Amino acid sequence: MDILTLVGLLAGILIVVLAMLANATVITFLNLPGLAIVLGGTFAVTLIKFRMPSVVSAFRLAFRTAFTDRLPRPAELIREVGVLARVVRKEGILGLENHETDDEFLQKAINLCVDGHPPELVEEALLQETQQTAERYEVAERVFRGIGESAPAIGMLGTLVGLVQMLNTLDDPSSIGPAMAIALLTTLYGAFIAQLIALPLADKLQLKAEDDSRNQMLIITSIKSIMRGENPRVMTELLSSYVTPEHRTNLEPEREA
C-alpha cells in the first residue's frame, strides 16, 4: 500500500469537509442538479476525448498502481541480479531455470534467457515490453489530466446555467436561492474533482511510470551483462548509477568462496 497517496487524498477531502462544516452543514453544499452537471458533463467529455477501453484501463491502472507500492527499490533489484550473475558464472545460464522472483519483468527476462534466445532477441523483447508499459501509463495519465481539465470547465458551464436561471426568475424570490446554489456549487464540485482527485492521480501515475521505466532499464542492462558473462562486481558498479550515492552501500554481491 502506498500510504502517502491514501493519506494525502483523505487529508485533502477531510480539510475541505471540515471547512464546509465550520459554519454550515453538509446538506448546504449538496446540490444534486449541480453535481449531475459536473459528473455527467466531465464523463461525457472524457468519452469524447478517449475510447471507453482506455478510460476503463486508466482507472484500473490508477487504483492498481497509485495506491500500491509494488515496485521494488533499485537497490533491491541490484542485489537480486547480483545473485543471478553469480549463479550464471557458476552453473551457466540454465542455472536460472528454477529461479523465481516477484518482479514480473525480471521473471520474463529470466525465462527468455533460459529458453536460449540470443541476446539481441532478449533485449528487443524486453525493450518492446518497456515501451508498451510506458504507453499504458501515458494513456492513463492523459485520461486523468483530461478529467482535471474538463471538470472545472464543466463547473463553469454549470455556473452559467445557474446564473441564467437566476436572472430569468428574479420576479420569484423563492427560486433565486436554488439557482444561485447551482451557480456556485458546480464551480466548487469541478475544482474539487480536478485539484483533489484527478490531477494528483495523474501526477502520481507519471511518477510511477518513471519508477517502473527506471527499474525495467536496470533489469535490461543487468540481463545484457549477465548474458555477456561479466563479473558480478563489475556489473554492480555499472548498475550503481541507478541509485543515489548515499544508497550505494551493500550493493556488491558477496565474495565467491
N, C-alpha and C positions, 0 to 999 in steps of 0.2 A: 504494500500500500504506500503510495506517495502521499504521506500525511500532510505535507505542506500545501498541496493542491486542495485537499479537502478542507484543511483548516482555513486557508485563505478564502475559499468560496463561502464557507459557513460564517466566517467572521464578517465578510463584506455584507452578506444578507442580514446578519444579526444587527450590524451597526445601522443599516438603513431602517430595519423594522423598529429598533429602539427609538430612532429619531422620529418615526411616524407616531409611535405611542407616547411621545413626550407630552403632547397636548391634544391628542385625539385618539380614536380607536381605529383598529384595522378596517372596520367597515367603512370608515370615512374615505379610505384610499382604495376601496374595492368598487370598481365600476365595470360591470360585465360588457356593456357595449364597447367601451374604450379598449378593454383587454382583448375582445374579439377582433377589433380593428387591427391592433398591433400584432397579435399572434397569427391571425389569419392572413393579414397582408404580408408579414415577413415570410411566412411559409410559402405563400404564393410566389413572391419574388424569388425565393430560393429555388423553387421548382422551375421557374423560368430560366434562371441562370445555370442550373446544373441538372443533370439527369437524376432520376429517382435512385438508381443504384448507387450513384456517387454520394448522394445525401445520406442514404442508409449506411453505406460503408464509412462515411465520415463520422457519424455518431457512434458507430460500433468501435471504430479505431480510437476515437477520443476517450470513450469510457473504458476501453481496454488498456490504453497506454498512459493517458494523462493522470489517471487516478491510481496507477500501479507503478512500482519501482522495480520492474522486472529485468532491466538491463544490468549486466554485471559491470563492475568498475574496470577500467583499463588495466589497473594493476593486477586484478584477479585473473583477467584473461592472459596477461603476460606470464604469470606464474603457471597457468594451466598449459599454455602452449609450450612453455619451457619443459614441462614434464613430457609432453608429446615428443619434443625434439630429442630428449634423452632416450625415450623408448625406441624411436626410429633408428638412432645411432647404434643401439644395442641389437635390436631384433629385425630391423628393416621396416618398410612401410606397412607390411602385413601385421606388424606388432600392434597396430592401432585398431585391428579388426574388432576387438571386444571392448574398445574404449567407448564409454557413453558419457555424454555431457548434457547439461540443462540448456545450453545455448543452441538453438536450432540451426543457426547459420554455421557455427563451428562443427556441429554434427554433420551437416550437409557436406562441408569441406572434407571432413574425415572420410565420409563414405565415398566421395569422388576419388580421393587418393587411394583408398583401399581397393576400389574397383579397377585400379590400374590405368586410369586415364592419364594421358600425357599432361605435363604441367601447363601447357598452353590452353588446353581444353578446360582444365580445372579453373584456371584464372578467368577464362572467358565466362564460364558458367556462374562463377561467384560474382563477377562484375555485373552480369545481367541481373542477378538476384538483387544486388545492391541498388541498381538503377530502378528496378520495379518497386522496391520498398520505398525509395525516395519519392517516386511519383505518387504512391499511395498517400504518403504523408503530405505531399504538396497539395493534392486534391482536397484532403480533409482540412488542411489549414485554410485553403481558399474558401471552402464552404463556410467555415466559422467566421472568417473575415467578411464574407458576403453577408452573413446574418448580422454581424456587428455594424456593417454599413447600412443595411436596409432597415433595421429596427428603429433607429432614431428618425430616419426619413419617413417611415410609415407613421411614427408617432406624431410628427409634424403634420402629416395629412389628417390624422385624427383631430389634431388641434384645430385645423382649418374647418373641418366638418363641424366641430362643436361651436366654433365662433359663428359660422353661418347659421346654425340652428338658433343660437342665442340672438343674433341680430334679427332673425325672422320672427321671433316671438317676444320682442320687447314689450308688446302690449299685454303679455301674460306673465306677470312677475313669478308665478309658480314654476314656470318652465325654464327660467334663466339659470337656476341652480344646477339642474341636471345637465344642461347644455354646457355650462362652464366647467362642470366636473369632467365631462368627456374631453373638453378642450385642453385642460391642464394635465389630467391623469394619463392621457395617451402619450404625451411627451415624457412623463415620468416612466411609464412602462417601457418605452423604446430605449431610453437611456439606461434603465436598469438591465435589460436584456443584453444590450451591447457592452456596457462597461463592466458589468459584474459576472457575465457568463461567457458570451461569445468571443469577445476579443482576448480575454485572459486564456481561454482554452486554445485559441489559435496560436498565441504566443507559446503556450506550453507544448503544443504539437510541434512547433518549429524547433524548440529546444530538444524534444525527444528525437526528432528526425536527425538533428546534428549529432546527438549522442549515439544513436543507432548507426549512422553512417561512419562515425569515427571507429566504433567497435568493429564494424564489418571490414573497414580498410585495414585495421590492425590484424584481423584474422587472415585476410588475403595476403598481407605482407609476411606473416609468420608461416603460413602454409607454403608459400613460394620458397622461403628459407629452408623449411623442413625438407621439401622435395629436392632441394639442391644439396642437402646433406650438410648444411652449415653447422658450425659449432654452436651449441645452445647458448654459451655465454656471449658469443658474437651476435647472435640473433636477439638476445635480451637487450644488449647495448643498443642495437638498432631500434628496437621497439620502445625503448625508454623515452623517446621523444613524444610518445603519446600521453605521457603523464607529466604533471608539474614537477619541478626539481625537488620540492620537499617530500614528494611521494615516491621517489625513485629508490628508496632503500628497500632491501629484501626482495628485489625483483629477480635476481640471478638464481638459477636452479642450483640445487645442492651439488657439491663436488661429487664427481663419479668416484666410486671406490676403486 
